[in-house]
Amino acid sequence: MIGAAAEAASPNNKRLNMIKKRVLLVLVPIVTMLFSCKDKAATTASGSKLDEHYMKGNELVLNDDFVNAKKEFEAALKTDSNNWRACYQLAGIHELEGDFTKALYYFNKSVEINPKFTLGYYNKSNVAELIGDEKSSMRDLKTAIEHKKDFFLALLSKGRKEYSTGKFKDAIADLDEAIKVNPNFYLAYSMRGSCKYRLGDFQGAINDFNSEINLKPDHLMGLINRASAYAEMKNFHAAIDDINTVMNLDPMWSQAYIYRGMFYYRAGVKDSACGDFRVAYKMKNPEAENYSKQYCK
């Protein structure tokens, strides 16, 4: 398959930024929910009132002051050691700081106090993945889904993991459920289409890539993946059309000429194929010379 469902690994600093965005996506909604309640003295699982330290910590999180927020959540735990929300917020901050050992400690503590806290399991799974503990990561995802069958993020993550380990049928089952919950998330179709492609269901893959592209017409990987599936069905005209669209979206991406050149070659149009390889070479594509030597003798 020419296109891959997963993007290339990001540099460490980009990965940390992604962690921050993901953590904030789960911290802030909980904080906002708490502040939107008429009674800010909401109760924890143990029945005690949320103290001022915890509420102050929430305010600081909303203002991106994580250093002082951490101090407030630690003080909240001294007031009530069963405050699972404070444990969760501390875990998220430690994850942002890159202290995954402490993050796991507090995520574990949050679900020990509140065993049905699905976000705790989900984020514990993410940290386990970051440190390379895939077994624990998958176990926590399964637990999160057991508690909440329609947990979209957990279903999506589980499907992604199964795809990456070659369990394509299992991945499709999870992605089916994820799409039922949120039919407007284009990457779910991308992953499911990639699974179907790997299983040889090229028309099924095309159907999913169609859905992906309808939701996000400028997604290059969706167009490339669909082109690959078309090519497997010997529909080279449609494959080349998709690559032409990719070129219109990103004229300076030399790899598109390699892709189109290969589709021309497989369609028996050798002159056009070699012309594309030459263009890619002029654009300094590192693979272009090898393609020209192999296919343009």
PyMOL commands that set and color helices and strands:
alter all, ss='L'
color gray80, all
select helices_A, chain A and resi 12-36+52-62+66-79+84-97+100-113+118-130+134-147+152-164+168-181+186-198+202-215+220-232+236-249+255-266+270-282+288-295
alter helices_A, ss='H'
color red, helices_A
deselect
rebuild
show_as cartoon
